[in-house]
């Protein structure tokens, strides 16, 4: 089960709204959604949480590039909403790398042999040390992204990294927005 909410900073404090992500397919869509909620190009935070698995924070400040933090990248990679946040840049991949990997997987079978080529022991290559080897497309376990995304708002990096369950409530509490967030939960 997912929970997604927007927190928009205003002169009077934070305003919260729950948000439906059914029409959001890309990070650009999510960023646009956040910017639409912005008052006078102030800070907007988008929270996405999957129960006890992972949470993500997207921060948009006016027209600046969005800042992203994900509590567990490998868990988020198994989620359609998590995949939105896991950009090539965040994962340290060349843009379009997934398209290249998918095209190569079509040419080479899962056993590592080309179509029609026999599977022999000679084809069993363990290139785990090679950057383009089997581990190249793997998403790392654990936190990923900008750990300082909320530092200036009252939640230091070390505290963000320690959050696990009910993280959004703790983040909202640190920001002084717990009551506002609770109204949309």
N, C-alpha and C positions, 0 to 999 in steps of 0.2 A: 504494500500500500504506500502511496506517495502523498506527500503534502508539499504544496508550493505556495509561497506567499511573496508579496512585494512589500518592502518598507521604504517609503519615500520620506526624505528629510524635508521639513518645512520650517518656517520661522517659529511656529508654535510647537515644534517637536517632530515626532515621527507619525506618519499616517500609514496604516496597514491595510492591505487588501489581499484576499486569497486570489489565486490566479489559476486559470485553466490552461494547461500546456498542450492540449490536443492539437492546436493549430501551429504549434511551434516545432519547426523541423531543424533549424540551424541556430548556431550561436548568434548570427545576425538577427534572426527573428526574435530571439530572447532579449537581445540588446535593445532592439527597437521597442519591444514591449515595455522594458524598463524606462527608456527615454520618454515614452508617452505618459508614464506615471510621474515623471519628474516635475517638480514645481520650481520654476526659475533655474533650471539646469542644476539643481542641487543633487546631492548623493541619493541614489536609489540602490537598494540591495534586493536581490532576488534570492530567496532561499528555496532549495529543493532538498527534500529528505525522503529517503526510503527507510522504513522502520528498521532500526537496529543494523542496517547494512552500510549506509553511507549518507553523507550530506554534502551539499555543495553551496557555495556562496558566490554569486556574481555581483560585482560592484561596478556601477556606472556613475561616473562623475561628469556630467555635461557631455561634451563631444569627445572626451578622452577615450582611449581604448579601454575596453572592459578588463577588469581584474578578476581572476578566478582562483578559488581555493576548493579543493575536493578532499574530503577526509580519507577516502579509500579509493584510489583510482581503479584498482582491479575490480572491485565490486561495482563501481559506477560504469565500467566498461560493459558489464552484463545487463545494463539498463538502457532503455531507449532515451530516457531523459539524461542519464549520465553521459551517454555518447555525445549529446549536444555540447556539453561542457569540455569534453576531452578533445581539444583541437590539436592539429598537427604541431603547432607551435608549443603548446603546453607539454606534449609528449616528446618534443625534441626531434620530430620527423620533418622531412622535406614536405612541403605542401603537395598533395596529390599522391603521397606514398601509398595510401590505401588502395587507390585505383591501380597502381603499378603492381602491388602485391596480389590483388584480385586477378589481374590479367595473367600474372605468372602462375598462380594456382590453377588456372584453367588449362595452362599448357603442361603442367607437371602434376601427376597424380599425387595423392596424399602419401604414398609410399616412397616418394622421391624419385620415381622413374618417369621418363617421358612416355607418352602413349605408345603402346606397341613394344616397348623395350622390356626385356625380361627383368624380373626383380632378383638380382644376385647379391651376394655378400659384398661385392666390389662397389655396389651402389649405395651402401650404408655409410653415408658420410656424416660425421658428427662435427659440424662447423660451429659449435657453440661459442667459440672465441671470435669468430668472424662477424663483423658488424652486420653483414647481410645474411647471416646464418639463421637458424631456426628461432633464436630468441629476439631477432631484430624488431618484430612487430608486437612483442609482448608488452602489455601495460603493467607498470610497476605496482606492487602491492603497497598500501599505505598512502599517506598524504601526498598531494601533488598540487603545485601551483604557488600562488602568492600568499605565504604564511603571514605577511604583514598587512593583509587586505583590510583588517579591522583595527589595527593598532592605534591609529589616530582617533578612533571612535570609542575607545575604552576597553578593547580586548587585546591584550598583548599576544604576540606570536606563541609564546610558551603555553599560554592557557588555551589558545585555539587548538594547538596540537594535542592537548590532553583530552579534548572533548570526544565523547563516544556516543552515549545514549542521551536522548532528550537534549541534543546539542542546540537546537534552535531556540529552545526556551532559555538556555544559559546564555546564548549570544544576545538574545533580545534583552535579557536582564542586565547584561553588561552595558548595553547601549542605552538603557533607560527606556526601553520600548516593550517590556514584558506585558503590560496591561493591554497595549494596543494590539500586539500580536495575538494575545489570547482571545480577542474578540473575533478573529477570523479563523481560529483553529477549530 
